[in-house]
Amino acid sequence: MSTHKLIDKVCIFVIIFAVLATVLFMNGSAIGITADDSVEMGYEELLFDDSYVHTIDIEIDDWDSFLETATSEEYSAANVTIDGETVYNVGIRGKGNTSLSTVEQLDSDRYSFKIEFDCYESSNTYHGLDKLCLNNLIQDYTMMKDYLAYKLMGEFGVDAPLVSYVYITVNGEDWGLYLAVEAVEDSFLERNNGTNYGNLYKPDTLSMGGGRGNGRDFDMNDVDSSDMPEGFGKKPGDRSGELPGKDQEEHGGMGSDDSKLKYIDDDIDSYSNIFDSAKTNIKKSDKKRLINSLKTLSEGIEEQDADKIAEAVDVDAVMRYMVVHNFLVNGDSYTGSMIHNYYLYEEDGLLSMIPWDYNLAYGTFQGQDADGAVNDPIDTPLSVSEDSDDRPMFSWITSCDEYTEMYHEYYADFLEQFYTSGYLQDLIESTYDMISEYVEKDPTKFCTTEEFETAVETMKTFVELRCQSISGQLDGTIGSTDAEQEENPDALIDASSITLSDMGSMGGGMGGGPGQGDGEHSGPPSGDPDQNSDG
């Protein structure tokens, strides 16, 4: 009998413990306990060990034919050997939307690639990684604009793609230095959010990258300037006349309202640029929940209600994203005049953003001038206007004093972590040391070695001056809005010592072409890798 009673007591204790554990698990965030939903996949410490340049050999039949049809974005079968480990029968295709046509216009074969490990065999992965992007570093003479952007994002607490450098060979022959980027798809979502992750979207405008094939036929040289919004293409910081991209109530940039993440109405059809770009399987209930979040965010901004905004936005996540994003002065993204190059993540009604494509950051989009880019105001970045809700995923930050103060505190933390410590300059220097020998021998690069050297020095100066300007904006000696900078232009940091296009830009034939500096090469090799030459 006594044994029976003891067992009963043990059972009761176990039940009570289980109930308490369940309550804590379900309500942990409300009492300050948060669960880490991230998952260790395996590939993080292998391919994305960014302390050295990795090697990837692509073994493929008829490379000539693959290159000839690369812009079709159709998969071909290949074997891929990463650091000596071969993954057989994977899919590889050209990647890049607008950059595909740009490479073709440059009479080059140096396309970006996407590798889908499970394209032909559903169980195939690279240590848990399902898809890998290999970026060709177009429009980037520094060879590190994307790399530094993702590194800063990740180290400041943003869910950002993992990156590392890879030197690619094709059938054993040199092809070039590329950037390996973790695709923002299933593996990324599981790594950051666990197996029960939310919904992912890649909203876009002008069909320039929201989905596979978008932007394939886009050519900036064909764009009629009369079709552009007033102020498009002006230099940020050009304070003569109307501010570039500001106060454009009719246009507000080239994007549709849904790609700007504005609340339009309750009609699902009003958000086609979001829902047609879904990267996860979504239901009608998911669409309605996202629309409700946009509506709540809009109301929160209008009412300057911090609590309501927090019902729709992952405050910490988006705040961190915007700090780094605005530091990078990326006109080719959400806060610029062409609203694309970002991912939208929604889980349980909370919205956040995932960074993507920073090869035209650091003020190198659309011929921006150095003074304007270096001093781009952190409270009205690029095409964002003061007292405007045209970019609600940023505007909520400046809609109420509580969030603006928090934003500035985050910026101060950012500067302490990356600037005051000397870390950012050290990172640029160590990255240069790591990749310089590979840049030197790269037979397909879009710049000369001398242009690369100049670009890296220009980047060092840019980030130094940018940090100086932001420090001044935080302490009040430099205006943090366009209006304040117009009132006291003499306080702005002088950046006349640098030319931003030296880092590679959208100008000069969509970012220059191979050897457009001193004529070192006539272009990347094509056809049989055995025929590669610099001549």
N, C-alpha and C positions, 0 to 999 in steps of 0.2 A: 504493500500500500504506500509506504513512504517513498519507494522508488517511483511509483506512478505519479505521486504528487510532485516529486522533483522534476520529472519529465514535463509535467504540465507547466511548471514555473519556467523551465527553459524555453518551452514553446511560446509561452506568453512573452517572454523577454525578446525572443527572436522576432516575433510579430511586431512588437513595439519598435524595435530597432529598425526593421524594414520600413515601417510606416514613417518613422522620423527621417530615414535616409531618402525616402521618396519625396517627402515634403521639402527637404533641403535641396534636392536635385531640381524640383520643379519651381522652387521659389528662391533659389540661391541668389539670383541677381538682385532681388528686392531687398535682401539683407546683406548685400555686399560680397557675396560669394559668387564667383564666375567660373564656369567650366571652360576648359580649353578643348574646343572641338576639333582642333587641327589634328592631322593624321600624318605620321611619318611614312613616306611612300618608299624611299630607298634611293631614288634618282637624285635627291637634293644634294647628297654628299658625294655623288659620283660626277655626273656631267656638269653639275652646277657648282662644283668647287671652283671658285673664281680666283684662285691663287696662281693659276698657270693656264697656258693656252692648250686646249685639248685638241685632239686630232679626230677628224671624221673622214673616212674614205667611202665614197659612193661608188658602188659597183653596179653598173647598169649597161644593158645592151643598147647599142645604137644611140649614143649620147647626142650625135648630130640631130637625129630626128626628134629627140626629146626637146632640145633647145629650139628647134624650128617651130614647135607647137606649144612652147611654154606658156604663151599668153592665153591659151585655151583653158588653163588651170585644170587639165585632166590628169588623173593619176597614172603613173607608170610604175611597174614593179622594179624593185631594186633591193640589193643587200647593202646594209649600212654598218660599217665597222667603227665603233666609238672607242677610242683609247684601247684598241686591240681586241675589243669584244664585238662579235658580229651578231646583228639581228637580221634574220633572213626574211625575205619576201615582205618588204614593207612597201607602202605607197609613197611616191614623191611627186610633187607638182610645183609649177611656178606659183608664186605668191606675191601679193602686194597691191592688187587693185590698180590705182593710178600709177604706182611705180613700175608695174609691168609694162604699160605703154610707154612710160618715160625711158626705161632701159632700151626698149625697142627703137624709140626715136633717137636715142644716142648711138644707134648702130652697135650696141653692146650685147653680149650674151650673159653678163653677170646679173642674173635674176636672183631675187630672193626665192627661197624654197620652203615648202612645208612638207614635213615627213609625218605620215600617219602610220604608226606602228601596227595598228590593228585594222588597216585598210582591207587586207585580204584574209587575215586570220584574226578572228575576234578576240582570241586570248593573248595575242601578241602585244607586249609592251616593252619599254626599256626600264626595267626596275620600277614599274608602276606608272611610267609616263606614257600617255596615249598619243600625244601629238607634240611636235617640236617645230618651231619656226627657226629658219636660218636666214638672218637679215643681211643684205648685201652692203649695208652702210652707205647707201646712196645719199647724195647731198650732205655728206658728213666727212669733211676732210680731216677732222680730229679723230675720226674712227671711234669716238667714245661718247657722243652726245646721248644716244639711247642708254648706253651702259651706265653712265653716271646718273642719269635720271632714275632708272630703276633701282640702282643701288641706294640713292638718297631716299627714294620712296620707301623701300623695304626697311632700311635702317631707322627711319623715322616712324615706323609702326604702321605703314600702309600695306594692305594686301596687294603686293605687286608681283609681277612675273619674275621668276628667277632668271638670271642671265650669266653667261660666261663666254669667253672667246673660244673660237674653234678655227683651226686651220684645215681647210677642206682640200682633199684630193679627189679626183675622179678617175676611177680605174687606175689608181696609183700615181697619177700625174697631178702636179700642183694646179690648184684652181684659185685659192685665195683665202684671206682672213675674213671670217664672217662673225656675226654675233649670234650665239645660240640663245633663244628666248623661249621660255616655257609658254606653250600655248594656253590662252585663257579658256580652258574647256574643262572637261570632267576631272582630270587629274588635279588641275589647279584648284578647282572648287572643293574637291575632297581634301586636298592638303590643307586648305585654309579654313574650311567650314565643316569638316567631317562628312560622313556618308549621307547624312540627311540635310543636304544643302538646299539653298533657296533657288531663286530664278535669276537667270543672267540674260542681259540684252546688250546689243551693240547699236544703239540709235545712230542715225546718220542723216545727212542732208545731201541733196543733189546726186543721190545714188553713187556716192564716192567711197564706199567702203563698208557699208552696213552688212554686206553679205558677199559670198563668193561670186566674183565676176563683176561686182559693182565698180564703176569707174574705169573699166578696162579701156573704153574708148575715149576717156576724158583727156583733153589736151588743153593746157592753160593757154597755149598760143591761139586756140580757136575761140576763146571766150571773148565775147563782145563786152567791153567795159560799160556800155550803156545798160547791160543787164544786171550789173553788179549794184549792190546797195551803195548809196552815197557814202563816200569816205573809205570804201574798200581799197586796200592797197596803199593807203597813206602810211606814213611812218609813225608808229607809236612814239609819242613824245614830240611830234611836230606840232607845236602850239600855235602855228600861224593859221588863222582862220578856224574852221570847224574842227573839233577834235576827231581824230580818225575813229570811225566806228561808234562814236558816242551820239546819244540823243537821236538815234535813228528809229523813231517810233514806228515808222511805216515798214522799215526793213529789219532793223535789229540784227544785221548780219545776213548771211546767206541761208540760214537754217529755218526750218519750219518750227512752229511752236512746240510740237511734240518732241522734236529732236533737242529742243532747248529745255525739255522737261517742264514745260509750263502746263498748268491745268487749263483745259479748253472747255470741256463739258463732260457729261457722264456717258457719252456715246463711245463705245469701244472703237468704232470706225474712225474716230478722230485722232487715233494714236497709232496709225499704221506704221510710221517710221520706228516705233518702239516694238510693237508686237510682231511685225513682219521680220524683225531682226533678232527674235528670241533665239538664244543658243541652248536653252533647255526646253523640255516639253512643258507647255503651259496650258492651263484650262481657263474656261471663262471666269471662274472664281478668282484665279490669279490675276487676270486682267482687271477685274473690278477692284481687287484689293490695291493694285498699283495705282489705278486712277484715283482711288480714295486717298492714297498717300499723297499724290500730287495736289489734290484738292485741299487736304489738311495743311500741307506745306504752304500753299498759296494763301490760305486764310491766316496762317500763323505769321507770314511776312506782312500781310496787310494790317493785321491787328497788333503787330510787334509783340507777339505772344511767344515767349521762349518755350513754355511748357508745350504748347500746341505744336511748335516746330519739332520738338524732341519726340513727338508721337509719330513723325513721318520720316525723320532723318536720323541716321546713326551719327550723332553729333561728333563724337571723338574721331571716328573714322574719316568723315568728310572734312572735318577741320584739318586733320593732318594731311590729307590729300591736297587740299587747297593751298596750304602753306607751301608745300614743295612745288606744286604745280605753278603757282604764281611766282615763286622764286625763279623758275625755269623760263618764264616768258615765252610760252608756246602759243603762238598765234594760230597754229594749225590744230586747234582743239576746241573744247567746250567754251572757253572764255574768249576765243578769238572770233573772227568774222565768218569762218567756215566751221560749222558746229558738227564735229565728228572726232574720231580718234579717242574714244573713251568707252568703257563698259559701265553699264548700270547693273547693280546687284540689288535685289530685293529679297528680304527674308522677314516673315512675320510683320509685313507692313513697313519695315524700316528700309530706307534707301541709302546706298553708298555707291562710290565710284571707284573704278579700277583703272589705273593708268595704262595708256597704250600709245606708242609711236611718238617719240620725242626727237626724231632726226632733224626736225626744223625748229627745235626749241633754241634757247639762248639768243633769242631775237633774230634768228636767221630766216624767218618766214616773210615773204613778200617785201624784201628790200628794206627792212626796218633800220632806222639809224641808231647808232651806238648810244648816243645820249638818251634817246627815248627808251630804248630797251633796258639799259642799266638802271634808269630811274623810274621804270614803269611802276605806277602807284599801287601799293598792295591792297588798298581799299576800293580802288576802281581799276582793276587790272584790264589791260587791253580793251576789248569792246564792251566791257561792263560799265554802265553809267551809274552815277550817284543817284540814290533814291529811285532806282529802277528795279523792277522784278523780272527783267527780260531774261536773266539767267538765274532762276530761283535756287538752283543747287549751290550757287555762291551767294546770292543776294540775302539769304536768311542770315548770313554771318554779320552783315552790316545793317540788318533791319532793326536790331535792338542792341542797346549798349552792353548788355551782359555777354552776348556772343562776340561782339567786336573786341571787347576787353580780353576775352578768352583767346581769340584769334591772335591778338598781339602778344599775349603771353606765350602761345605756342611758337610764334615766330621768334621770340627771344630765346626760347629753348632750342629752336632749330639753329640759330646763329651760334649759340654756346656749343652745341654738339658738333657742328660742322665747320664753323668759321673761326671762332675765338680759339678753339683747340688746335687749329692748324690742320685738322683732319682732311678737309676738302682739297687743299692744295697738295697735301701728301698723297691723297688718293689719285689725283691727276698725274702726279709725278711717278708713282709706283705703277700706274696703268701704262703710262708711256714706256717705262722700263720693260714692262712685261711684253708689250706688243710690238715694239719698234723693229725688232729684227724680222718679225713676220710681215710687217708693213713693207719693209725693204724688199723682201723677196716675193711679195704678192704680185703675180703677173696680170691680174685683172682689176686692180684697184681703180677707183674713179678719180684719183689725184696722183700727183707726183710725190715722191718722198719729201722733196723740199716743201711742197704745199702742206703736207702732213706736219712737218716740223713747225711751220709758221702757224698753222691752225691750232696746235696744242698751246703754243705761247699766247695766242690770242684768247683761247679759252681761259687760261690761267688769269689773264688780266681781267677778262669779263667777269668771272665769278668773284674776284677780289673787289672790283668796283661795285658789282651788284650787292654784295654784302655790306659794303660801306653805305650805299644808298639806303638799304633797308634799315640799317642801324640808325641812320638819320631820320628815317620815316617813323621809327618807333620812339625816338626821343624827342620828336617834334621839330627838329632843326630843318627837316625836309618834309614837304607836304606828302601826305599819304593818299591824296585824291588828286584828280586832274585839276579841280578848281584851286586847291591849295598850292599846287605846283605852278599854276599860271600866275598866282598872286606873288610868288617869290621865286622866279626862275633862276636867280643868281645863286640860290642855295643848292641847286642840283649838282650832282657829281659830274665832273668833266670826263667824258669817255672819248674825246676826239683822237686819242692816241691809237685807237683800234678801229679796224674795219671788219664788221661782222661777217661779211661774205668770205673773209679769209678762212672761216670755219666751215665753209660749204653752205650753200643757201638755195632757195627756190629759184633765184635769178640765174642768169647765165646759162640758158638752155635747160631749165628745170633742175638747177643744181650743178651746173657744170657738166662736163663730160670727161672722159678719161684723158688725162694729160692736157687739159685746157689751160694749164699754167705755162710750162716751159717746153711742152711738146715732147716730154719724155717717152710717152707711148702714143700710138695711134688708136688704141682701144684694146679692150679685153680680147683674149683669143676666142675663137669660135671653132666649131667642128671638132675634129680629132684632137684630143689633148696633146698628142705628139707634135701637133703643128703649132703649139703655143709659142709666141714670141713677143718681145717688147716692140718690135719694129712696126 
